[in-house]
Every structure is written in structure tokens, then in C-alpha cells.
């Protein structure tokens, strides 16, 4: 199993302490490494919206428990991050794994950030995001509020997942730097549920100045229309991780994002 191989190849790394440090006391920064440094993302309360727009990746590749368990997962992550560079973010999302397992995995992915310019964003677990050197944290409806996360981890770029205009308003008022909004189109994970549509993205983009990332059944051919509606970018699961070539899939989405017809 992949987890066993991980432990065997990284005995030295496994000996380090993985105890999660209270967030209010964390000041992890090695003088010999820049891995823990976070990008300077302007506060949404400033007039630097254009700068925020430029820094937040436009393609967010979101994982799941099943994806993480694949034997080729780390190789696939490397291809995704190299293909997308600073325009792509890998979202480490896994509900069934222990904090130690996520921390070890996040540390390994975080090392690719300086090499590729791509982002690692950890979903829900602020402690893992902060201590692993991830560049961002994605909050869900089960997570702490954005305002609380910002107090605990002021140097992390923080996004929030939203499913309504009310969710979006709360996320923005709490200091989220971007919102992931959906589901936009029908997906296998929401079978039988009608998507909220491009109009939902357009409404959020017209009401808020922070980047709106559209998620839910998004394929490359949808990207231009979502961009025209005001989306900053898109988030995908199957479109990247279930593709025969994840790196090529990233290029397809990014090419669509830069095609004529977008904002």
C-alpha cells in the first residue's frame, strides 16, 4: 500500500515530532529554508483588489480521500504543479486521515511550492496548513469561521467554500481572500441536484470584489462562460485527477481560461 511505502522511504522524516502546536503560539521558520514563508496576499479591506486577483491561482485541483490513496498520487501532484506553476493550486482535502498523515503528506507537497510556484492549500485543517508550510487554507461549512482562522494564522491566505449569497457575504465579512462557489453544474457527487448555474457565479462576482472560484462539474469548455460571468477561476476534481494525463488536463483548463471570451 502507498502509505507503507511512504513510511519506509521517509523513516528519517517520520522521527520528527508531529504534535500539533497551538496555533496562537506557532512561529515556525527555519533560517536555512524558505519553505515556511507565506506569500504576501493583500487584505481584502485594502484597495488592492487587483493585486489579490493576480496572486490567487486560477485553477484549483481539489483532492479526495480516494485520490490521495492512489499509488501514483505524489507523482501526479508533481505533474500538476509543474504544468500549472503559479496559476494552479493543489487543495489537500481528506476527511478520513489522521492529522499526522496529512501533516507528513502536506510537508512533502509544500516542498514543491518553491520549485514550481504552485500553491498548496489545505482544506479545513488550519493546524496542518500552518505547520506544513502550505500557502493557503480553504475553510468549509464545518470549519472555523474565516475571522477566527485569520486571528490564528494571520500569514496564511484563507479562502472559504460557499453555497449561497448569504454564505458568501459571511465569508467576505470574515476576511476570506477568495470564495469557492458551487456547485455550478450537476456532478456525480450531487447526482440529481440541479446546479446553481453560471448566474450564481455572476451574482457573487457582482456583489463582491474578492476572487470567485467556480466549482462543480466544470469542464474546460465551461471556463470561458464562467470567466465572462465574472469568475476569477475554477476548481475541479475529476477534470484533473481522473484525466489520463493530469498535467495535460491542467494545460487544457489554463488554455481555456486564457482564451478569448473571458473577462
C-alpha positions as CSV (number, residue, x, y, z in Angstrom):
1,X,0.0,0.0,0.0
2,X,1.2,3.5,-0.8
3,X,1.1,4.6,2.9
4,X,3.5,1.8,3.8
5,X,5.9,2.8,1.0
6,X,5.7,6.4,2.2
7,X,6.8,5.4,5.8
8,X,9.6,3.1,4.5
9,X,11.1,5.8,2.3
10,X,10.8,8.5,4.9
11,X,12.0,6.9,8.1
12,X,14.1,10.0,9.0
13,X,11.2,12.3,8.4
14,X,8.9,10.1,10.5
15,X,11.1,10.6,13.5
16,X,10.4,14.3,13.8
17,X,7.7,15.4,16.2
18,X,4.3,15.7,14.5
19,X,2.5,17.0,17.6
20,X,0.2,19.8,16.5
21,X,1.2,23.1,18.1
22,X,-1.5,25.5,19.4
23,X,-1.9,28.0,16.6
24,X,-1.6,31.1,18.6
25,X,2.0,30.1,19.6
26,X,3.3,28.9,16.2
27,X,6.3,30.7,14.8
28,X,7.9,28.0,12.7
29,X,10.6,29.4,10.3
30,X,13.9,27.7,9.6
31,X,16.8,30.1,9.0
32,X,18.1,27.7,6.3
33,X,14.8,27.3,4.5
34,X,12.2,29.5,3.0
35,X,9.6,26.7,2.9
36,X,7.5,28.1,5.8
37,X,7.3,31.6,4.3
38,X,3.8,32.6,3.2
39,X,3.0,34.8,0.2
40,X,2.1,38.4,0.8
41,X,-1.6,38.5,-0.1
42,X,-3.1,41.9,0.5
43,X,-6.0,42.2,2.9
44,X,-9.4,42.5,1.3
45,X,-10.1,45.5,3.4
46,X,-7.4,47.4,1.4
47,X,-7.8,48.9,-2.1
48,X,-5.5,46.2,-3.6
49,X,-8.2,44.0,-5.2
50,X,-6.4,43.9,-8.5
51,X,-3.3,42.6,-6.7
52,X,-5.3,39.9,-5.0
53,X,-6.8,38.9,-8.3
54,X,-3.4,38.5,-9.8
55,X,-2.0,36.4,-7.0
56,X,-4.8,33.8,-6.3
57,X,-4.3,30.8,-8.6
58,X,-7.0,30.4,-11.3
59,X,-7.1,26.6,-11.4
60,X,-7.7,24.8,-8.1
61,X,-7.2,21.0,-8.3
62,X,-9.1,19.5,-5.3
63,X,-8.3,16.1,-4.0
64,X,-10.4,13.5,-2.1
65,X,-9.6,10.5,0.1
66,X,-9.6,8.1,-2.8
67,X,-7.4,10.3,-4.9
68,X,-4.8,10.6,-2.1
69,X,-4.6,6.8,-1.7
70,X,-3.5,6.2,-5.2
71,X,-0.1,4.8,-5.6
72,X,0.9,7.5,-8.1
73,X,-0.6,10.4,-6.2
74,X,2.6,12.2,-5.4
75,X,3.9,11.8,-8.9
76,X,0.6,13.2,-10.2
77,X,0.8,16.2,-7.8
78,X,4.3,16.9,-9.2
79,X,3.0,16.9,-12.8
80,X,0.0,19.1,-11.9
81,X,2.2,21.7,-10.1
82,X,4.8,21.8,-12.8
83,X,2.2,22.1,-15.5
84,X,0.4,24.9,-13.9
85,X,3.1,26.8,-12.0
86,X,1.7,29.8,-10.0
87,X,-1.6,29.6,-11.8
88,X,-2.5,26.3,-10.1
89,X,-3.3,25.3,-6.5
90,X,-3.5,21.8,-5.2
91,X,-6.1,21.5,-2.5
92,X,-5.3,18.8,0.0
93,X,-8.7,17.7,1.1
94,X,-9.1,14.5,3.0
95,X,-11.7,13.8,5.8
96,X,-10.6,10.2,6.8
97,X,-6.9,10.7,7.5
98,X,-5.2,11.4,10.8
99,X,-3.6,14.8,11.4
100,X,-0.1,13.2,11.4
101,X,-0.7,11.5,8.0
102,X,-2.0,14.8,6.5
103,X,0.9,16.7,8.0
104,X,3.6,14.4,6.5
105,X,1.9,14.5,3.1
106,X,1.4,18.3,3.2
107,X,5.1,18.8,4.1
108,X,6.1,16.8,1.0
109,X,3.8,18.7,-1.3
110,X,4.8,22.0,0.2
111,X,8.4,21.4,-0.8
112,X,7.2,21.7,-4.4
113,X,5.9,25.2,-4.0
114,X,9.3,27.0,-4.3
115,X,10.3,24.6,-7.1
116,X,7.1,25.2,-9.2
117,X,5.5,28.4,-8.0
118,X,2.3,26.5,-7.5
119,X,0.3,26.6,-4.2
120,X,-0.6,24.0,-1.7
121,X,-3.9,24.8,0.0
122,X,-5.0,22.6,2.9
123,X,-8.7,22.2,3.4
124,X,-10.2,22.7,6.9
125,X,-7.1,21.9,9.0
126,X,-5.6,25.2,9.9
127,X,-3.0,23.5,12.1
128,X,-1.8,21.3,9.3
129,X,-1.8,24.2,6.8
130,X,0.3,26.5,9.1
131,X,2.8,23.9,10.3
132,X,3.4,22.3,6.9
133,X,4.3,25.5,5.1
134,X,1.2,25.5,2.9
135,X,0.4,28.8,1.2
136,X,-3.3,28.7,1.9
137,X,-6.2,27.3,3.9
138,X,-9.6,26.5,2.5
139,X,-12.5,26.7,5.0
140,X,-15.7,24.7,4.6
141,X,-19.1,24.9,6.3
142,X,-17.7,22.6,9.1
143,X,-14.5,24.7,9.7
144,X,-13.8,27.6,12.0
145,X,-15.0,31.0,10.7
146,X,-12.7,33.0,8.5
147,X,-12.3,35.7,11.1
148,X,-11.1,33.1,13.7
149,X,-8.8,31.5,11.2
150,X,-7.2,34.9,10.4
151,X,-6.6,35.6,14.1
152,X,-4.9,32.2,14.5
153,X,-2.9,32.2,11.2
154,X,-2.6,35.8,10.0
155,X,0.0,35.0,7.4
156,X,-2.0,32.3,5.7
157,X,-4.1,33.1,2.6
158,X,-7.6,32.0,3.5
159,X,-10.5,31.0,1.3
160,X,-14.0,29.8,2.0
161,X,-16.4,27.5,0.3
162,X,-19.9,28.9,-0.2
163,X,-23.2,27.7,-1.5
164,X,-25.4,30.7,-1.2
165,X,-25.2,34.5,-1.4
166,X,-25.6,34.5,2.4
167,X,-22.6,32.2,2.8
168,X,-20.6,34.5,0.6
169,X,-21.5,37.6,2.5
170,X,-20.4,36.0,5.8
171,X,-17.1,34.7,4.3
172,X,-16.3,38.1,2.8
173,X,-17.1,40.0,6.1
174,X,-14.9,37.5,7.9
175,X,-11.9,38.3,5.8
176,X,-11.8,35.4,3.3
177,X,-9.4,36.2,0.4
178,X,-11.4,34.2,-2.1
179,X,-14.6,32.1,-2.3
180,X,-15.1,28.7,-3.9
181,X,-18.7,28.7,-5.0
182,X,-20.9,25.9,-6.2
183,X,-21.9,23.5,-7.3
184,X,-22.4,25.3,-10.6
185,X,-23.2,22.3,-12.8
186,X,-24.6,18.9,-12.0
187,X,-21.9,16.5,-10.7
188,X,-21.7,12.8,-9.8
189,X,-21.3,13.7,-6.1
190,X,-24.6,15.7,-6.4
191,X,-26.5,13.4,-8.7
192,X,-30.0,14.6,-9.4
193,X,-29.4,18.0,-7.9
194,X,-29.6,20.9,-10.3
195,X,-26.5,23.1,-10.4
196,X,-26.7,26.7,-9.3
197,X,-25.6,27.8,-12.8
198,X,-23.4,30.5,-14.2
199,X,-25.9,33.1,-13.0
200,X,-24.9,32.3,-9.4
201,X,-21.3,33.0,-10.1
202,X,-22.2,36.2,-11.9
203,X,-24.3,37.4,-8.9
204,X,-21.4,36.7,-6.4
205,X,-18.9,38.4,-8.7
206,X,-21.1,41.5,-9.0
207,X,-21.6,41.7,-5.2
208,X,-18.1,41.1,-4.0
209,X,-14.6,42.2,-5.1
210,X,-12.6,39.2,-4.0
211,X,-12.0,36.4,-6.5
212,X,-14.8,33.9,-7.1
213,X,-13.7,30.3,-8.0
214,X,-16.4,28.2,-9.6
215,X,-16.7,24.6,-8.7
216,X,-18.9,21.7,-9.6
217,X,-18.9,19.8,-12.9
218,X,-16.7,22.3,-14.6
219,X,-15.1,21.2,-17.8
220,X,-12.7,23.2,-20.0
221,X,-15.5,24.2,-22.4
222,X,-17.3,25.9,-19.5
223,X,-14.4,28.1,-18.5
224,X,-14.9,30.9,-21.0
225,X,-18.5,31.3,-20.0
226,X,-17.7,31.4,-16.3
227,X,-15.0,33.9,-16.9
228,X,-17.4,36.1,-18.8
229,X,-19.8,35.9,-15.8
230,X,-17.1,37.2,-13.6
231,X,-15.3,34.1,-12.2
232,X,-11.6,34.5,-11.4
233,X,-11.0,30.8,-11.9
234,X,-12.3,27.3,-11.5
235,X,-11.9,24.4,-9.1
236,X,-12.1,20.8,-10.3
237,X,-11.7,17.3,-9.0
238,X,-12.4,14.7,-11.7
239,X,-11.4,17.0,-14.6
240,X,-7.7,16.8,-13.4
241,X,-7.3,13.8,-11.1
242,X,-9.3,11.4,-13.3
243,X,-7.8,12.5,-16.6
244,X,-5.4,10.1,-18.3
245,X,-2.7,12.8,-18.1
246,X,-3.2,15.2,-15.2
247,X,-0.6,17.6,-16.5
248,X,-2.2,17.9,-19.9
249,X,-5.6,18.4,-18.2
250,X,-4.1,21.3,-16.3
251,X,-2.9,22.9,-19.5
252,X,-6.3,22.4,-21.1
253,X,-8.0,24.3,-18.3
254,X,-5.5,27.0,-18.3
255,X,-5.6,27.4,-22.0
256,X,-9.4,27.7,-21.8
257,X,-9.0,30.3,-19.0
258,X,-6.8,32.4,-21.2
259,X,-8.9,32.0,-24.4
260,X,-11.0,34.9,-25.9
261,X,-14.4,35.4,-24.3
262,X,-13.2,35.5,-20.7
263,X,-13.2,38.7,-18.6
